[in-house]
Amino acid sequence: MKIESVDVVVTSPGRNFVTLVVTTSDGVVGLGDATLNGRELAVASYLRDHVAPLLVGREAHSIEDTWQYLYRGAYWRRGPVTMAAIAAVDMALWDIKGKVAGLPVYQLLGGRSRRGALAYAHASGTSLEALFRSIRTNLDDGFRAIRVQTGVPGLGKVYGVGRDLATGERYDYEPASRAAVPTEESWDTGAYLRHVPGVFEAVRAEFGPALPLLHDAHHRLTPNQAAQLGRSLEPYGLFWLEDCTPGENQEGLRRVRSQTTTPLAIGEVFTGVFDYQTLITEQLIDYVRSSVTHAGGITAVRKLMDFAAVYQIKSGFHGPTDVSPVGMAAALHLDVAIHNFGIQEYMVHNAQTLEVFRTSYTFVDGLLDPGELPGLGVELDLEAAASFAYTPAYLPVNRLLDGTMHDW
């Protein structure tokens, strides 16, 4: 069964997505997610101009060989654009293989290891009252694990903190701003480090010791500052502290690890196994945070998690709204199949996105399930996709209070 056509669809139902559509000579269609937040058109061009011509005529079932062909044939390996493009091809071919076999992809990965994937929600607030309201809303929605983000006194808008919710509203936070250039936000590390421990003390007092709580520092801290934060949060038993310091400096995690027992998660900006090599072999982290979309697809991430399993490190795949439902589905098939699953980030896509991408995965009683449809279980409505034109959107950048650009 040969690949007959390869198409790239860019759509923007509330945020931008890049989807690869691979069609075989037998008419089987596979989908892959190639979304790269703020650089979507770079991946779209990479796929359309450089990858698609290489795929037509290749054997659709040769997933491993195609992965290696695209990775090694480019010479310039790794990097977010290359790995997102390879991930899209890989997902599409797994989708095709599942449809031909009449099985969901997780069955092709060895079958279920669990009933469903524990998911965590995002809760935030500029005040404790607003934060508690957001947590309760997520608990009412069925979540059993909560990421807690908070405003910082003296600062305006803080990345990771959405608008305060009125009672009963659903938390729907999209950090990317639709604009020609990124917005700029002010940041004060000292104020943040002084404020956060008290927030978690209050959350524990209100919601008890058993609720899994997570927190994301968004790469803003030096290793020493990250170690200080990890120690200060130890009394509150976090599930994890995420991206406490920039991951490019893997050796910095040695300092953090030596100073705190708070579990560490990192890697949402990593694009492959080599980014994790030191962190995994020295057991400097507890959770792998990459998304399937940005780290080379199902084939690559499965190998990454097998490597991590040797060192008792678990998954915590990135699952924001800048990963499309196709990428989310790919993560869920891995979640239920791999042995060393930890937790899955889950931000619910908006109604417009779910018009474009028709999904079969479900969220019930705190657990996500990929469903039983053959392949990945997601269909793309091309007519709906065409009605949402691309609009530039960027994540914010930070400046310190003295005007210096923050180096996170």
N, C-alpha and C positions, 0 to 999 in steps of 0.2 A: 504494500500500500504506500504510494508515493505522496509527497506533499505537492499539491497542485497550485495553491495560491496562498499568499501571505499578505494580510492587510493590517494597517495601523489605524486605530480609531481614537481620536482625541475628543473628549467631551467634558463639559463643565456643569453638571447639575448641582450647583452650590459649591463645588470645588473641582479642581482639574484632575482628570484621570486619563491614562494612556493604556489602551487595551490592544493586545495583539490577537488577531483572528487568523488561525491556520486552518485551511481546508484541504482535505485529502482527495485523491482521485476517486475514492468511493463516496465522497460527499459528507464525510464526517468532519465536524467543526470543533476545534479546540480553542479555548480562550486562555490568555495569559495576562497578568497585570505587570505593567512596566512603568508605573507612576513614580516619579521622583519629584518631591515637593519643591516647587520653585525652579526646577530645571526640566520640566516635562517635555518641552519641545526638543531639547538636546537628545533625550532618549528616543523620542518619536523619529527624529532624523536618523539616528544611529540604526534603528530598526529598519526604517523604510529604505534608506540609501545604502546601507552596508550589510545588513543581515538578511533581509528578505530575498535578495537575489541569490544568496548562497543556499537557501533552504529549498527552493523550488526544485523538485525532482529527487530530493533525498528521501530515504526510507523513513516513514513517519514513526515506526515502532522502535527505531534505533536511538533511544533517549540518551543513554550514556555516551555513545559515540558522537552524537550531535553536540552534547554539552562540551566534550573535550575539543571537538572541532572548532566550536565558536570561541572557546577560552584560549586555546593555543594558537589558533589561526590568526588572531588579531595582532599578535606580538605584544602590543601594549595591553598587558593583563590587569585584571582587578579594576578598582575604582567604581564609583556608584553608577555611572552611565553604562559602562560595559556590563556590570553584574546585574543591573536591573533589566537590561536587554536580554541577557542570557536567561535570567529567571523567567521572563515572559515566554520565551520559546519553550523552556523546560516545562512550565505549568501547562502550556497548550498541548504539548505532546503527552503528558500524563493524562490530561483531560480526554484526549483522543483515545489513548490506550484503554482507559476505563470504559468509555462508551462502546468501543469495539468488544471489550470483554463482557459488557453488561454488568459491571461492578463499580461501586464507588471506589475512589482512589485508595482510601485507607485499607481496603481489602487487598489491593495489590502491594501494599507496604507491609503485609504480614497480618492484617486483621486488627481487631480491637485489643487494646490493653486496658481500657476503662470504659465506663458507661458514658461519660461525657467529660468535657474539659472545663475545670473550674475557671471562671472568668472574674476579673476585677473591673470595677467601675471607677470613674473619675468623679471625685467630689471636691468642691472648692468653695471658698467664700472670702470676702474682704473683712468679715467679722466672725466671731465664734457663732453667733446666732445664725448667720447665713450659712456657715459651714455645716453646722448641725442639721439645718433644714435640708441641705444638699445630701448629706449622708443618709438621712431618713428617707428621702425620696428614692435613692438608689436601693436601700434595703427593701422598701415597699415594692420596687420593681423586680425584686427577687435576687439581687446580688448578695453574695456572701463574703466578698472581699472588696475593700475600698482603698483607692489611692487618695490620699489627703494632701491637698495643696492649699496654701493660704496667702492672703494678702499680707504685706509687710508695712507696719506703721511708718509713715513718712515717705513712702513711695506711692506712685500712681498705679498705673496698670502693671501687673506682674505676669510674665509669661507663665502659662499653666493654670491661671486663675480666670475663670469665666465670669460673666455677669452674675450677680446674686439672684437666686431664684425666688420667685413668689411661691407660696405653698402649692404643691401639686404639679408644678411645672417639671418637664423633663429636661435634664441637663444635656445641652447640645452645644458643646464648645468646639469651635473651629479656630485654631490659633493663626492661620494664614489670613493675611489681609489682602483684599482685592485692590491692588494699586500697582503703579508702574515701578515703584521702588519700595524696599522694605521700610517699615516704620521703625522708629528708635524708641527704646524704653530706658529709663534710668534704673540703676542698680546699686545697692549698698550691702555688701557682704556682711559687715558687722551687724547691721540691723537685722538681717535675715537670721544669722546664727543666734542672736539673742532672743528672737521671737519664736522660732519654730519649736524648741523643746516645750515651752509652755502650752503651745497649741496641742501637741500630742498628749500632754498631761491632762488637759481638759477633755480631749476626745476619749481617752481611756476612762476617765471618771464618769463620762456620760454614757458610753456604750459598752463598757466592761472589758475584761482582759482577753476574751476569746475571739473577738472579731479581727480577722487578718487585716492589718493596716500597712500600706505601702506609701513611700514618698519619693519624689523625683527632684533631685537637686539641679538637673538640667546642665551638667558640666560646669557649673559656675565656680567651683571651689578649687583651691590648691590642694595637694595631698595633705598638708598639715591641717588646713581648714576642714577638709573632708573627714579626717580622723577625729577632729574635735566634735563635729556634728554626729558622727557615728557613736562616739562615747556618750554624748549627751542624750541620745535617743535610746540607749540600751535599756533603761528602766521601763520602756513602753513596748518592748517586744515586737519590733517591726518585722513584717514578713520579709521586706527588703528595703534597702536604701539604694535608689537607682541613680546612675550617672553622676556619682558624687564628685568626680574630677574628670577632666578630658581624657578619653580613653586612648588617644594617640600615644600618650606617654604611659605605656603599660607598666614601666618600672615604678611609676608613682603609686600604683595600687599596692606595692609591697609595703609602703609606709602606712597606708590606710589599714591594710589587713593586720599589720603588726600592732595596731593601737586600738582596735575595736572588734567586738564580736558581732556587731550588727551585720546581718547578711547583706551581701553586695550583688547588685545586678548591673550589667553594662552591655553595650553593644548595638544600640539601635542605629548608630551611624557607621557601624562596621559592615564590610561587604564580603567577608569570607573568612575561612578558617585561619589564615595567616595573621589576621588581626587579633585572633584569640590565643595564639600559640603559647605565649608566655603566661597569659592569664589562666589558661587551663592547666598547663603542665605544672605550674607552681601553686595551683589551687588558690588563686588570688580573688576569685569571684565565686558566687554560688548559683547564679542564673545567667543564661545566655539570652540577650535581648534583641537579637537581629530579627528582622522580618524576612519572610520567605521571598518577598518581592525584591529586597535590596541585597540579598546575600546569595544570589545564584539559583534560586528556585528550590523545588522539592528535592532534587537529586543532591545538591550541595548541602542543604541544611540538614538532611537526613545523615549525611556523613559527618557533619559538624557535631551533631548531637550524639552520634556513636562515639566520637572522640571524647566529648565532654563526659559521657557516661562512665568512661574508665576512671575518671577523677571525681565521681559522685556529684557532678554539676548538672543542674536541671535546666529545662527550658522556661522561658518567659517571653514568648515572641511578641514583638512590637505589633500593635493592632489599632492604630489611630484611624481617623477618617481620611488620611492621605494614603492609606492602602485601600484599594478598591475592594468590593465584595468578592472579586475573583481571587485577590491575594489573601483575603481573610479566609475564604474557603480552603485554599491550599494549606494555610496554617492549621486549620481545624482537622484536616485529614491527617496531618502529621501529629497533632496533639493527641488524637485518640489512638494512634498506632505506636508511637515511641514509648520505650520503657521509662525514660527519665523525664517525663513531663512534670512541669512545676505549676504554672498558671498561665492564663492567656489574657492579655489586655483586650478590652472590648469597648469600643465607642460605636454607638448605634449610628448608622448612616441615615441621612435625612430622607424624607419621602421622595424627593426628586431623584436621588441616586438610586433608590430602590425601584423606581419606574424604569430606569435604564438597565439596571442589573437585577434580574429576577432570581432570587436566591432560594435554596432549599434548606439552608442551615437554620437551626432553631436555638432559642435560649429559654430554658425551663429550669426553675428551681436552682438558679446559680450556675447551671452547666450549659455550655455550648455543645451542639452536636452537628456534624457536617451533613447528616441526612443520608438517605439510601439511594438517591438517584445515581445512575452510572456517571463516571467521570467526576469532575469537581462539583457538579450540581448547581452551576450558575449559567444562566442564559443572558445574552446581550440583545436588547431591543435596539436595533440599528436606527429605526425611525425616531425613537425617543432620544437616542444619543445625538442625532443630527440636530435636534432642536435646541441643544445647549452649547453655544459657541465658547471656545477657549477664551478665558480672561486672565491676564497676568495676576498672580497672587504669590505673596512671599511671607515667610515667617519673619518675626521682628528681630532686630539686633539690639544689643545692650551697650549702654555707655555708663561708666561710673559717674558719680555725682560731680567729679571735677571735669567731666567731658571726655575722658579717655575712653577709647573703644575697648570694651571688655574682651579678653582673649579666650573666652570659652567657645 
